[in-house]
Amino acid sequence: VSTQSTGVFAVDSLEFGEQGSVELKPGGGDIQVTEENKVEYVRLLSEHKMSGAIRSQIGSFMSGFHSIVPRRLLTIFSAEELELVLCGMDVIDRADWRRNTQYVNYSEGDEVVGWFWEVLEGYGQEELFTLLKFITGYSRVPHGGFGQFASISSSGPIKISRANGGDESYPKSSVCFNLLLLPVYSSKDVLRERLQVAMTFASVGFDQC
């Protein structure tokens, strides 16, 4: 559907190759847009373009959507709550991330693991989400927090695994397993630099899937 303003309270429309005219208000085809009524015209035109012109498409979408998710299940949510359920959380809680991380050939008391969490303390939200996507392929945290990674897919919880190599190596990831492969570094500064390079310039990892 395409529409074009006409200088009156009506728009020319083209739908599936057929020309037509839609009045923005009763008798709109005979009402000229003037300085006095231009605010009303802009409001009606915006409403038409945002909803009226695509009403049939929205209806078809909603019909298909409700065939999968019944309307009665959605009525308990506000728009903000539904967005959270569908899209996940847009703020990362470092403590929740740490609390729900598992270790492979590492333990939480290992020095390198401690450095890793100290590095994350210095990250802003944008860097945290970049790292999250590098490890999991997800750009948001599931509704309910990091503990939900274990239930939303077969990948399981986020894991940090000891990797071969030392200061010359970079961390790798395997999004199929929500796995960060972290070498044993000689200092926190080396870990910070290697991790920053890996998560910024490397694509998410499928090599270990």
Disulfide bonds with the S-S distance in Angstrom:
Cys176-Cys209 1.97
